Structures are given as structure tokens and as C-alpha cells.
Amino acid sequence: MVVVGCGMLLIAINLWLGAVLGLFGLFLLVQTLTLTLRFTETALDIYRGEQQIRTFPYANWQHWEIFWAPVPVLFYFREVNSIHFLPILFGPAELRACLEAHCAAAQDPS
């Protein structure tokens, strides 16, 4: 009886965990479809549709990195007063090329 109860508990936990991960995946899908990164001469701009919602001037960047080279999944950059993590929802090679062209000074030396 105890084994059956533990099994049911594990099934419930797995269902909740699956639901949370599914919702997170849906959130990332919506972000992928609605957000655009634009590299300008002076800043990385974030747009939702045609409306600019955020700008990150390269002059404030201290470091950037694309994590996990075999399967790039996370883009990290640090500004003077904050850090930012973005899931890579776009081509990592194109992202790296734009970053190297616009803010190579903040790149990791390795």
C-alpha cells in the first residue's frame, strides 16, 4: 500500500513538473515569435513588433558570452550595473558575428 502511495505521489510530481516545463516552453515560443534583436552602431535594441522595448548601449557592456559551445543555448552579457541572460532563440553563429562586429571589446579573451 505504501509503495502504491509513493508511486502515485511521483506521478503527480512528474505531471506538475511536466506542466511547468511545458508552460516555460510555451513562453519561449511566444518570445521567439514576438521579439526581435537589432544591432545598431551604438546599442543592442530589443523590439516587440515595431515598438522598441529596451536598449542596451555597447558602451555599458563589460563582458558577453554564449554558453555551451556544443549546443549554444544561453546568451549572457554584463553591463556596468546589471547582468542579463537570454535564451538563444535565434542563430548562434549570426549572434556571435554581430556581437564580434559591434562589441568585441567586451568579449571574453579566451
OpenMM code with the backbone's topology and positions (N, CA, C; nanometers):
from openmm import Vec3, app, unit

residues = "MET VAL VAL VAL GLY CYS GLY MET LEU LEU ILE ALA ILE ASN LEU TRP LEU GLY ALA VAL LEU GLY LEU PHE GLY LEU PHE LEU LEU VAL GLN THR LEU THR LEU THR LEU ARG PHE THR GLU THR ALA LEU ASP ILE TYR ARG GLY GLU GLN GLN ILE ARG THR PHE PRO TYR ALA ASN TRP GLN HIS TRP GLU ILE PHE TRP ALA PRO VAL PRO VAL LEU PHE TYR PHE ARG GLU VAL ASN SER ILE HIS PHE LEU PRO ILE LEU PHE GLY PRO ALA GLU LEU ARG ALA CYS LEU GLU ALA HIS CYS ALA ALA ALA GLN ASP PRO SER".split()
positions = [
    Vec3(0.0826, -0.1191, 0.0000),
    Vec3(0.0000, 0.0000, 0.0000),
    Vec3(0.0876, 0.1263, 0.0000),
    Vec3(0.1960, 0.1255, 0.0785),
    Vec3(0.2854, 0.2412, 0.0850),
    Vec3(0.3553, 0.2618, -0.0487),
    Vec3(0.3943, 0.1510, -0.1137),
    Vec3(0.4618, 0.1604, -0.2429),
    Vec3(0.3687, 0.2221, -0.3473),
    Vec3(0.2437, 0.1833, -0.3471),
    Vec3(0.1461, 0.2400, -0.4406),
    Vec3(0.1276, 0.3888, -0.4133),
    Vec3(0.1210, 0.4275, -0.2864),
    Vec3(0.1068, 0.5684, -0.2497),
    Vec3(0.2255, 0.6508, -0.2956),
    Vec3(0.3478, 0.5962, -0.2785),
    Vec3(0.4679, 0.6674, -0.3238),
    Vec3(0.4692, 0.6793, -0.4759),
    Vec3(0.4250, 0.5732, -0.5432),
    Vec3(0.4186, 0.5772, -0.6893),
    Vec3(0.3223, 0.6831, -0.7393),
    Vec3(0.2078, 0.6937, -0.6746),
    Vec3(0.1093, 0.7958, -0.7131),
    Vec3(0.1641, 0.9363, -0.6883),
    Vec3(0.2381, 0.9530, -0.5783),
    Vec3(0.2991, 1.0825, -0.5479),
    Vec3(0.4006, 1.1198, -0.6558),
    Vec3(0.4831, 1.0240, -0.6968),
    Vec3(0.5813, 1.0508, -0.8016),
    Vec3(0.5138, 1.0859, -0.9339),
    Vec3(0.4056, 1.0197, -0.9654),
    Vec3(0.3316, 1.0520, -1.0880),
    Vec3(0.2776, 1.1947, -1.0815),
    Vec3(0.2226, 1.2335, -0.9672),
    Vec3(0.1696, 1.3696, -0.9515),
    Vec3(0.2807, 1.4733, -0.9645),
    Vec3(0.3959, 1.4457, -0.9026),
    Vec3(0.5096, 1.5388, -0.9117),
    Vec3(0.5552, 1.5507, -1.0566),
    Vec3(0.5650, 1.4380, -1.1264),
    Vec3(0.6076, 1.4410, -1.2667),
    Vec3(0.5090, 1.5171, -1.3545),
    Vec3(0.3804, 1.5029, -1.3267),
    Vec3(0.2807, 1.5779, -1.4038),
    Vec3(0.2962, 1.7280, -1.3814),
    Vec3(0.3157, 1.7695, -1.2573),
    Vec3(0.3345, 1.9115, -1.2277),
    Vec3(0.4625, 1.9642, -1.2918),
    Vec3(0.5700, 1.8867, -1.2798),
    Vec3(0.6968, 1.9274, -1.3395),
    Vec3(0.6829, 1.9387, -1.4915),
    Vec3(0.6150, 1.8428, -1.5520),
    Vec3(0.5908, 1.8482, -1.6961),
    Vec3(0.5081, 1.9690, -1.7361),
    Vec3(0.4081, 2.0015, -1.6551),
    Vec3(0.3242, 2.1179, -1.6841),
    Vec3(0.4051, 2.2469, -1.6754),
    Vec3(0.4895, 2.2578, -1.5733),
    Vec3(0.5729, 2.3779, -1.5572),
    Vec3(0.6686, 2.3913, -1.6753),
    Vec3(0.7350, 2.2828, -1.7122),
    Vec3(0.8273, 2.2883, -1.8260),
    Vec3(0.7534, 2.3171, -1.9566),
    Vec3(0.6339, 2.2628, -1.9718),
    Vec3(0.5536, 2.2910, -2.0902),
    Vec3(0.5156, 2.4377, -2.0998),
    Vec3(0.4770, 2.4969, -1.9876),
    Vec3(0.4431, 2.6401, -1.9859),
    Vec3(0.5654, 2.7256, -2.0161),
    Vec3(0.6815, 2.6866, -1.9631),
    Vec3(0.8043, 2.7600, -1.9917),
    Vec3(0.8367, 2.7510, -2.1411),
    Vec3(0.8193, 2.6340, -2.1997),
    Vec3(0.8405, 2.6174, -2.3432),
    Vec3(0.7458, 2.7039, -2.4249),
    Vec3(0.6212, 2.7123, -2.3823),
    Vec3(0.5234, 2.7982, -2.4493),
    Vec3(0.5643, 2.9450, -2.4387),
    Vec3(0.6122, 2.9863, -2.3213),
    Vec3(0.6617, 3.1223, -2.3012),
    Vec3(0.7764, 3.1520, -2.3984),
    Vec3(0.8724, 3.0588, -2.4106),
    Vec3(0.9850, 3.0796, -2.5018),
    Vec3(0.9384, 3.0860, -2.6472),
    Vec3(0.8393, 3.0071, -2.6823),
    Vec3(0.7847, 3.0113, -2.8178),
    Vec3(0.7241, 3.1482, -2.8477),
    Vec3(0.6476, 3.2015, -2.7537),
    Vec3(0.5873, 3.3342, -2.7717),
    Vec3(0.6966, 3.4396, -2.7854),
    Vec3(0.8019, 3.4307, -2.7016),
    Vec3(0.9119, 3.5267, -2.7103),
    Vec3(0.9804, 3.5178, -2.8467),
    Vec3(0.9996, 3.3965, -2.8945),
    Vec3(1.0637, 3.3764, -3.0241),
    Vec3(0.9838, 3.4413, -3.1361),
    Vec3(0.8541, 3.4300, -3.1285),
    Vec3(0.7689, 3.4829, -3.2346),
    Vec3(0.7490, 3.6335, -3.2265),
    Vec3(0.7675, 3.6937, -3.1092),
    Vec3(0.7339, 3.8354, -3.0940),
    Vec3(0.8535, 3.9283, -3.0763),
    Vec3(0.9681, 3.8786, -3.0307),
    Vec3(1.0820, 3.9663, -3.0034),
    Vec3(1.1838, 3.9643, -3.1165),
    Vec3(1.2454, 4.0806, -3.1397),
    Vec3(1.3495, 4.0955, -3.2401),
    Vec3(1.4672, 4.1686, -3.1777),
    Vec3(1.5879, 4.1183, -3.2028),
    Vec3(1.7097, 4.1880, -3.1613),
    Vec3(1.7628, 4.2635, -3.2816),
    Vec3(1.7971, 4.3914, -3.2613),
    Vec3(1.8559, 4.4714, -3.3686),
    Vec3(1.9867, 4.5301, -3.3186),
    Vec3(2.0938, 4.4997, -3.3904),
    Vec3(2.2249, 4.5537, -3.3575),
    Vec3(2.2440, 4.6827, -3.4348),
    Vec3(2.2555, 4.7942, -3.3619),
    Vec3(2.2821, 4.9232, -3.4250),
    Vec3(2.4294, 4.9553, -3.4045),
    Vec3(2.4721, 5.0706, -3.4473),
    Vec3(2.6119, 5.1102, -3.4293),
    Vec3(2.6476, 5.1325, -3.2826),
    Vec3(2.5482, 5.1688, -3.1999),
    Vec3(2.5785, 5.2050, -3.0610),
    Vec3(2.5134, 5.1166, -2.9561),
    Vec3(2.4139, 5.0337, -2.9946),
    Vec3(2.3405, 4.9585, -2.8923),
    Vec3(2.2728, 4.8349, -2.9507),
    Vec3(2.2405, 4.7438, -2.8605),
    Vec3(2.1539, 4.6305, -2.8934),
    Vec3(2.0133, 4.6722, -2.8543),
    Vec3(1.9235, 4.6760, -2.9514),
    Vec3(1.7852, 4.7166, -2.9266),
    Vec3(1.6949, 4.5942, -2.9315),
    Vec3(1.5979, 4.5898, -2.8408),
    Vec3(1.5001, 4.4817, -2.8364),
    Vec3(1.3656, 4.5397, -2.8798),
    Vec3(1.3023, 4.4743, -2.9763),
    Vec3(1.1733, 4.5190, -3.0283),
    Vec3(1.0683, 4.4107, -3.0101),
    Vec3(0.9476, 4.4535, -2.9796),
    Vec3(0.8298, 4.3671, -2.9862),
    Vec3(0.7451, 4.4256, -3.0976),
    Vec3(0.7408, 4.3541, -3.2083),
    Vec3(0.6773, 4.4102, -3.3270),
    Vec3(0.7619, 4.5257, -3.3771),
    Vec3(0.7017, 4.6415, -3.3918),
    Vec3(0.7743, 4.7615, -3.4335),
    Vec3(0.8070, 4.8537, -3.3168),
    Vec3(0.7676, 4.8166, -3.1958),
    Vec3(0.7899, 4.9014, -3.0786),
    Vec3(0.9181, 4.8605, -3.0064),
    Vec3(1.0083, 4.9576, -2.9900),
    Vec3(1.1312, 4.9315, -2.9146),
    Vec3(1.0962, 4.9242, -2.7663),
    Vec3(1.1342, 4.8135, -2.7017),
    Vec3(1.1012, 4.7981, -2.5599),
    Vec3(1.2232, 4.8093, -2.4694),
    Vec3(1.3440, 4.7986, -2.5262),
    Vec3(1.4638, 4.8070, -2.4427),
    Vec3(1.5839, 4.8343, -2.5307),
    Vec3(1.6804, 4.9066, -2.4764),
    Vec3(1.8063, 4.9302, -2.5470),
    Vec3(1.9224, 4.9062, -2.4506),
    Vec3(2.0289, 4.8461, -2.5026),
    Vec3(2.1473, 4.8161, -2.4227),
    Vec3(2.2690, 4.8753, -2.4934),
    Vec3(2.3136, 4.9969, -2.4542),
    Vec3(2.4293, 5.0605, -2.5193),
    Vec3(2.5563, 4.9770, -2.5004),
    Vec3(2.6308, 4.9556, -2.6093),
    Vec3(2.7541, 4.8769, -2.6017),
    Vec3(2.8554, 4.9398, -2.5073),
    Vec3(2.8518, 5.0708, -2.4918),
    Vec3(2.9471, 5.1388, -2.4036),
    Vec3(2.9353, 5.0905, -2.2592),
    Vec3(2.8186, 5.0383, -2.2209),
    Vec3(2.7981, 4.9892, -2.0841),
    Vec3(2.8322, 4.8417, -2.0673),
    Vec3(2.8647, 4.7724, -2.1750),
    Vec3(2.8911, 4.6286, -2.1673),
    Vec3(3.0310, 4.6030, -2.1137),
    Vec3(3.0407, 4.5113, -2.0195),
    Vec3(3.1703, 4.4720, -1.9656),
    Vec3(3.2142, 4.3352, -2.0170),
    Vec3(3.1180, 4.2489, -2.0468),
    Vec3(3.1511, 4.1124, -2.0884),
    Vec3(3.0299, 4.0490, -2.1555),
    Vec3(3.0548, 3.9627, -2.2520),
    Vec3(2.9471, 3.8818, -2.3099),
    Vec3(3.0005, 3.7432, -2.3406),
    Vec3(2.9092, 3.6470, -2.3442),
    Vec3(2.9484, 3.5091, -2.3703),
    Vec3(2.8268, 3.4291, -2.4178),
    Vec3(2.8523, 3.3337, -2.5050),
    Vec3(2.7492, 3.2389, -2.5473),
    Vec3(2.7841, 3.1062, -2.4822),
    Vec3(2.6919, 3.0548, -2.4001),
    Vec3(2.7225, 2.9363, -2.3210),
    Vec3(2.6899, 2.8063, -2.3916),
    Vec3(2.7703, 2.7148, -2.3632),
    Vec3(2.7736, 2.5756, -2.4005),
    Vec3(2.7911, 2.5610, -2.5501),
    Vec3(2.9183, 2.5628, -2.5902),
    Vec3(2.9563, 2.5609, -2.7317),
    Vec3(2.8957, 2.4461, -2.8137),
    Vec3(2.8898, 2.3216, -2.7627),
    Vec3(2.8339, 2.2150, -2.8472),
    Vec3(2.6892, 2.2423, -2.8903),
    Vec3(2.6096, 2.2935, -2.7999),
    Vec3(2.4704, 2.3282, -2.8306),
    Vec3(2.4426, 2.4619, -2.7628),
    Vec3(2.4713, 2.5742, -2.8318),
    Vec3(2.4550, 2.7047, -2.7676),
    Vec3(2.3095, 2.7308, -2.7297),
    Vec3(2.2876, 2.7529, -2.6010),
    Vec3(2.1505, 2.7698, -2.5525),
    Vec3(2.1295, 2.8976, -2.4721),
    Vec3(2.2374, 2.9651, -2.4327),
    Vec3(2.2223, 3.0799, -2.3442),
    Vec3(2.3195, 3.1904, -2.3825),
    Vec3(2.2677, 3.3114, -2.3941),
    Vec3(2.3480, 3.4302, -2.4222),
    Vec3(2.3518, 3.5142, -2.2954),
    Vec3(2.4727, 3.5441, -2.2491),
    Vec3(2.4930, 3.6205, -2.1260),
    Vec3(2.5693, 3.7469, -2.1600),
    Vec3(2.5263, 3.8595, -2.1026),
    Vec3(2.6100, 3.9789, -2.1090),
    Vec3(2.5941, 4.0592, -1.9815),
    Vec3(2.7042, 4.1243, -1.9447),
    Vec3(2.7082, 4.2038, -1.8226),
    Vec3(2.7283, 4.3496, -1.8600),
    Vec3(2.6406, 4.4321, -1.8048),
    Vec3(2.6556, 4.5765, -1.8177),
    Vec3(2.7185, 4.6288, -1.6887),
    Vec3(2.7407, 4.7572, -1.6825),
    Vec3(2.8034, 4.8180, -1.5660),
    Vec3(2.7258, 4.7861, -1.4382),
    Vec3(2.5936, 4.7961, -1.4405),
    Vec3(2.5139, 4.7783, -1.3188),
    Vec3(2.4237, 4.6555, -1.3187),
    Vec3(2.4287, 4.5716, -1.4209),
    Vec3(2.3370, 4.4573, -1.4235),
    Vec3(2.3902, 4.3473, -1.5142),
    Vec3(2.3342, 4.2280, -1.4957),
    Vec3(2.3663, 4.1160, -1.5830),
    Vec3(2.2382, 4.0702, -1.6521),
    Vec3(2.2545, 4.0089, -1.7676),
    Vec3(2.1393, 3.9645, -1.8456),
    Vec3(2.1672, 3.8259, -1.9024),
    Vec3(2.0679, 3.7387, -1.8928),
    Vec3(2.0719, 3.6068, -1.9541),
    Vec3(1.9551, 3.5977, -2.0510),
    Vec3(1.9842, 3.5602, -2.1737),
    Vec3(1.8791, 3.5435, -2.2739),
    Vec3(1.8905, 3.4036, -2.3328),
    Vec3(1.7799, 3.3308, -2.3389),
    Vec3(1.7870, 3.2033, -2.4107),
    Vec3(1.8114, 3.2322, -2.5584),
    Vec3(1.8919, 3.1496, -2.6219),
    Vec3(1.9211, 3.1709, -2.7634),
    Vec3(1.8051, 3.1165, -2.8444),
    Vec3(1.7269, 3.2084, -2.8959),
    Vec3(1.6091, 3.1747, -2.9750),
    Vec3(1.6320, 3.2100, -3.1212),
    Vec3(1.7588, 3.2146, -3.1607),
    Vec3(1.7967, 3.2596, -3.2935),
    Vec3(1.9267, 3.1901, -3.3285),
    Vec3(1.9818, 3.2156, -3.4450),
    Vec3(2.1042, 3.1503, -3.4891),
    Vec3(2.2256, 3.1943, -3.4087),
    Vec3(2.2919, 3.1032, -3.3374),
    Vec3(2.4070, 3.1410, -3.2552),
    Vec3(2.5253, 3.1916, -3.3367),
    Vec3(2.5464, 3.1401, -3.4577),
    Vec3(2.6576, 3.1880, -3.5402),
    Vec3(2.6349, 3.3331, -3.5819),
    Vec3(2.5126, 3.3656, -3.6207),
    Vec3(2.4793, 3.5029, -3.6583),
    Vec3(2.4902, 3.5960, -3.5375),
    Vec3(2.4444, 3.5490, -3.4212),
    Vec3(2.4556, 3.6281, -3.2985),
    Vec3(2.6015, 3.6573, -3.2670),
    Vec3(2.6874, 3.5549, -3.2717),
    Vec3(2.8294, 3.5739, -3.2427),
    Vec3(2.8920, 3.6728, -3.3405),
    Vec3(2.8598, 3.6616, -3.4686),
    Vec3(2.9151, 3.7533, -3.5687),
    Vec3(2.8748, 3.8976, -3.5394),
    Vec3(2.7487, 3.9198, -3.5038),
    Vec3(2.7024, 4.0554, -3.4708),
    Vec3(2.7703, 4.1070, -3.3446),
    Vec3(2.7844, 4.0219, -3.2448),
    Vec3(2.8494, 4.0644, -3.1207),
    Vec3(2.9956, 4.0992, -3.1445),
    Vec3(3.0651, 4.0174, -3.2227),
    Vec3(3.2057, 4.0453, -3.2513),
    Vec3(3.2214, 4.1726, -3.3333),
    Vec3(3.1263, 4.2012, -3.4202),
    Vec3(3.1334, 4.3220, -3.5022),
    Vec3(3.1037, 4.4481, -3.4219),
    Vec3(3.0111, 4.4402, -3.3270),
    Vec3(2.9649, 4.5610, -3.2584),
    Vec3(3.0238, 4.5825, -3.1194),
    Vec3(3.0599, 4.4779, -3.0499),
    Vec3(3.1128, 4.4978, -2.9134),
    Vec3(3.2189, 4.3940, -2.8804),
    Vec3(3.3171, 4.3831, -2.9677),
    Vec3(3.4255, 4.2867, -2.9481),
    Vec3(3.5074, 4.3171, -2.8232),
    Vec3(3.5126, 4.4422, -2.7816),
    Vec3(3.5920, 4.4792, -2.6641),
    Vec3(3.5421, 4.4124, -2.5370),
    Vec3(3.4150, 4.3776, -2.5317),
    Vec3(3.3589, 4.3152, -2.4115),
    Vec3(3.3634, 4.1631, -2.4174),
    Vec3(3.4205, 4.1077, -2.5241),
    Vec3(3.4238, 3.9622, -2.5400),
    Vec3(3.5259, 3.9002, -2.4464),
    Vec3(3.4972, 3.7781, -2.4038),
    Vec3(3.5899, 3.7016, -2.3207),
    Vec3(3.7181, 3.6778, -2.3997),
    Vec3(3.8364, 3.7021, -2.3410),
    Vec3(3.9612, 3.6877, -2.4149),
    Vec3(3.9957, 3.5439, -2.4521),
    Vec3(3.9292, 3.4439, -2.3941),
    Vec3(3.9647, 3.3042, -2.4251),
    Vec3(3.9056, 3.2580, -2.5557),
] * unit.nanometer
topology = app.Topology()
chain = topology.addChain("A")
for resn in residues:
    res = topology.addResidue(resn, chain)
    for name in ("N", "CA", "C"):
        topology.addAtom(name, app.Element.getBySymbol(name[0]), res)
